[in-house]
Amino acid sequence: MKTFMAKPGEVVQQWWLVDASDKIVGRLASDVAMVLMGKHRPTYTPHVDTGDYVVVINAEKIQFSGKKWQQKLYRWYTGYQGLRSETAEHRRDRQPELIIEEAIRRMLPKSRLGRVMLDKLKVYAGAEHPHQAQQPEHLEVGIK
């Protein structure tokens, strides 16, 4: 019996639509990362991008468990001395898409292939998105 290996030109990619309303960030991010990597398919190959496109809407209605809205800090380096930081609550008010994008980015491979996978993620704060022409199918994720 031969082992199947997907080739880059043979993979047919689908578009999925995920509604993030009242979903827990970590559970949603882990399920979306699996779809972006292609681990939901039986033809998954680690060195080939076999994943699908994912459109996440309603990022502003995402939920954290516990007291993470006040306690979780996002830190980044600006090039100057010291780190900048903000709470999750402040980031939700400023750029709610970044909360989901960073959670998913940290679950993907840290390589060129992981960056290609992240390009297939589209996150929007509201319910509107410009990908109607791709006819994304609804995908239910983040449920345990």
C-alpha positions in Angstrom: 0.0 0.0 0.0 1.3 3.5 -0.9 1.1 6.5 1.3 -0.8 9.4 -0.2 1.0 12.7 -0.4 -0.9 15.8 -1.6 0.7 18.0 -4.3 0.3 21.8 -4.2 -1.6 22.0 -7.5 -4.1 19.2 -6.7 -5.7 20.7 -3.5 -9.2 22.2 -4.0 -9.7 24.9 -1.4 -13.2 25.8 0.0 -14.4 29.0 1.7 -16.0 28.7 5.2 -17.9 31.4 7.1 -17.6 31.4 10.9 -19.8 33.5 13.2 -17.8 34.4 16.3 -20.8 35.7 18.3 -20.6 34.6 21.9 -17.8 32.1 21.2 -14.8 31.5 23.5 -11.6 32.9 21.9 -9.4 29.8 22.5 -11.9 27.2 21.4 -12.8 29.2 18.3 -9.1 29.8 17.4 -8.1 26.1 17.8 -10.9 24.9 15.5 -10.2 27.6 12.9 -6.5 26.9 13.0 -7.2 23.2 12.2 -9.2 24.2 9.1 -6.5 26.6 7.9 -3.9 23.9 8.2 -6.1 21.3 6.5 -6.2 18.8 9.4 -9.9 18.4 8.9 -9.3 16.5 5.6 -8.2 12.9 5.2 -5.6 14.2 2.6 -3.7 16.3 5.1 0.0 16.6 4.2 2.3 18.5 6.7 4.5 20.1 4.1 1.7 21.2 1.7 -0.9 23.8 2.2 -4.1 21.7 2.2 -6.2 24.1 4.2 -9.2 26.2 3.3 -10.1 29.9 3.4 -12.0 31.0 6.6 -14.0 34.2 7.0 -14.7 35.1 10.6 -17.5 37.7 11.2 -18.7 39.4 14.4 -15.3 39.5 16.0 -16.5 42.3 18.3 -18.9 39.9 20.0 -16.2 37.3 21.0 -16.0 36.2 24.7 -13.2 35.3 27.1 -13.7 33.0 30.1 -13.1 34.2 33.6 -11.7 37.7 34.2 -9.5 37.8 31.1 -11.1 41.0 29.8 -9.4 42.9 32.6 -6.4 40.7 33.4 -5.1 39.6 29.9 -2.4 41.9 28.5 -1.3 42.1 24.9 2.3 43.4 24.7 4.4 44.4 21.6 7.7 46.0 20.9 7.8 49.3 19.0 11.5 49.7 18.3 12.0 52.0 21.2 13.0 51.0 24.7 10.3 49.3 26.8 7.2 47.4 25.8 3.7 48.7 24.9 0.8 46.9 26.4 -3.0 47.0 26.6 -5.7 44.9 28.2 -8.0 42.7 26.2 -10.9 45.0 26.9 -9.1 48.0 25.5 -8.1 46.0 22.4 -11.7 44.8 21.9 -12.8 48.5 21.8 -9.9 49.5 19.5 -9.4 46.6 17.1 -11.4 43.5 17.9 -10.1 41.6 14.8 -6.6 41.5 16.3 -7.7 39.4 19.2 -8.8 36.5 17.0 -6.0 37.0 14.4 -3.3 36.7 17.1 -4.9 33.8 18.8 -5.0 31.9 15.5 -1.6 33.0 14.4 0.0 31.5 17.5 -1.6 28.1 16.8 -0.2 27.9 13.3 3.2 26.6 12.3 6.0 29.2 12.7 7.3 28.9 9.2 6.7 30.2 5.6 3.9 27.7 5.3 2.3 29.1 8.4 2.4 32.6 7.0 0.7 31.4 3.9 -2.0 29.7 6.0 -2.6 32.9 7.9 -3.1 34.8 4.6 -6.2 32.6 4.1 -7.8 34.0 7.3 -10.2 37.0 6.9 -11.5 38.5 10.1 -14.2 41.3 10.3 -15.6 43.1 13.3 -19.2 43.3 12.1 -21.5 41.0 10.2 -20.7 42.3 6.8 -17.9 40.9 4.6 -16.8 41.4 1.0 -16.5 37.7 0.1 -20.0 36.9 -1.0 -18.8 36.0 -4.5 -16.8 33.1 -3.1 -20.1 31.7 -1.6 -18.7 30.6 1.8 -20.5 27.8 3.6 -21.4 28.2 7.2 -19.1 26.3 9.6 -20.0 25.7 13.3 -16.8 25.8 15.4 -15.9 26.5 19.0 -18.5 24.2 20.6 -17.5 21.8 23.3 
